[in-house]
């Protein structure tokens, strides 16, 4: 279990005064203070930890948000920024003595410019809403986290979210042009814009992935791309994980960049097939789903090249979609993977480490050994093309020992990723979940330098406290 | 003329002691102290300003470099980091009381991993050397600044360099995986690595483009890409700049991403043709060079689509290369553009603003008006696909009034870029050149926040002083 700070009694005692001061700044209708309504904000999608916040503020404008944040900073009240609350690492977990400032009511699309290919939106716009706003004209916003129907662009920026298609299109950082951020002092900063690069430090890069530690983002300008004419998937089964991993390495080495390259192990194949009846081969030890896009002609050429590469590795099954419907059928099992695991295990932890892609076979073997040592099943489903693993550790939350073993197994898997030359997190962020593992990745001197950056933006350390940085004795 | 600080007499007085202390740390053979040899370091490619440094240190290892930097920081001696000295914005301009720490002797390729597609190199390796090390296997390093034969990867990182092909492949920031940086305290930090993303703040993004203000980079891990099967260029002339700009907008809107999309105006066409005899059309007011790559079949399809788009804008000339030799002939004039301008004007300033691509016609008209107002010829050659302008202002450096007008015209062009929604610099950096224009782009609150970041890394402000940040009264 992760250590959580005790709430500060002097802040709890001032609750009524704080709520009324916030209401003055954002309007009473934008402050939530009733215990029952506050309970809706006690956790995010990392449900292992829960804390009901002091109050929730949902400003409608950047000015309101700035006023609320300035007030909290002046009063020394901690602030937990929140978008849709779909974080898988507890990035939006509240504290009892903290005010949640949410961007959900700032959900307008402000500007779409097809000629210069950007969209400027408020922070609470959902990921999918951006694509919806431009798809009629044949454009789309590329990063596509699994939660894209619900998750909001400010959360995507905070966590530098990825998705199944980021092998080709990059993660959030690669698709941002600018943003508006409110600092703890209530200053409104414009960062980047609808143009190439920018003078000065790369704020955009620094703020993207900073997990709400440096300020609160209220507007985002994203790049929109012309959608491909079409896409088609293929499904390839292999008799052994090593063989599938070797095929992945060959595909990447060939220079072909599929739009998606997903990997499922035997446990995951069986769970998904039982759930979705997608026709997955139950005799395979590993399954690849590979998607390409372009004109009909381009798809045909690329699928042919991929099939030839896979053939060299003696696949046990190979199915190439001929139509959009057949592609959808191939994806059906993969898209329901988390739901499928949820059906066979009361609870699961979803890990998010990355490794250099060539170390895949080694990683799979080591995860299997760890899984046996901790007596917990692990199903593997992940973005193989860029080495982003998502081991799903199955456990029972009602059994304290099972939960403790799941946390320990998860920590060991992430340590393994770092040992193999990878990283603690690919797209879910550090949040609370991986906070105390940061010392595995970083030396004291690295973390100290990161703390100096944090202090340069947030001298009082009021923003999203007790996350990202391992707790120090102080 | 830009204000330059007076050297600090107390540092100059300690010169002998400083040189001997540095020699102890990096070995006497790696310290340059003789006035004649120091003169080679008095400027970079932005030759309008020159200062002979106190001493030059050329360490051979990260440990030597760390020892030298730690000593300077402890003694309050300013340090100017230097790679190849090809900066066009004065990023490596010394000061008389500063020590230049150069990475030119750290020029080994440390590791090439084709399976995971990365190369780890020392900071003083030239840009072209990375491609040379992997091209035998069919790979390349994508960013290709014009100076790529000479410029070093540490300078590319410092300036976030681009190149003609960054329309498709992105700038330096998009092609880095990790780096080793020495802090002013002499600590060696590892940032990122050969894997996707990373936990913690995005150091890599922050350091890339920070112009040697935060530390000195000693090793860099870059992504290498599989080279396309081939590439072919086409050359299209238009009767008016607006028409060419409209064709550029149509190409971008079509979703085709050429590997290069270069624009030359009438002044530049004539200068290049006189210099290189590339067969450029002298009746055209604007010329586009468009390059595509892929298999023979893909090239054919893309060139056909591009020709159809250009045809809609009534080109005065259209020439599509059928072979690699014909492509080289088309590029010949463009690649010699800076040399060609140098032949017709004693001196020129190369500007580097960016604009949203759709504002191109407006920008071209306004630059023409400004050119007439300041009575100086401007030739335009630039990366049109991503809106990165390179107006070349022709002047006579022996005529103080001509130089003053050139600087003022340059400043007005960059202000224009910002007004149009663009930025002061696309790929050359701020350096000394655009230091005092930073207030055009940024408000005081933005610059203050940038200064806080600088202070978090370099509390004594010893690194690359009097650059990037506008001088304050203090």
Interface residues (C-beta under 8 A of the other chain):
Chain A: X113 X114 X115 X116 X117 X138 X160 X162 X170 X171 X173 X174 X183 X187 X189 X190 X193 X194 X195 X196 X197 X198 X199 X200 X201 X202 X204 X205 X206 X208 X209 X210 X225 X226 X227 X249 X252 X253 X254 X255 X295 X297 X298 X301 X354 X355 X356 X357 X358 X386 X387 X388 X421 X422 X423 X424 X425 X426 X427 X429 X430 X434 X438 X441 X442 X445 X446 X447 X449 X450 X452 X453 X455 X456 X457 X468
Chain B: X113 X114 X115 X116 X117 X138 X160 X162 X170 X171 X173 X174 X183 X187 X189 X190 X193 X194 X195 X196 X197 X198 X199 X200 X201 X202 X203 X204 X205 X206 X208 X209 X210 X225 X226 X227 X228 X249 X252 X253 X254 X255 X295 X297 X298 X301 X354 X355 X356 X357 X358 X386 X387 X388 X421 X422 X423 X424 X425 X426 X427 X429 X430 X434 X438 X441 X442 X445 X446 X447 X449 X450 X452 X453 X455 X456 X457 X468
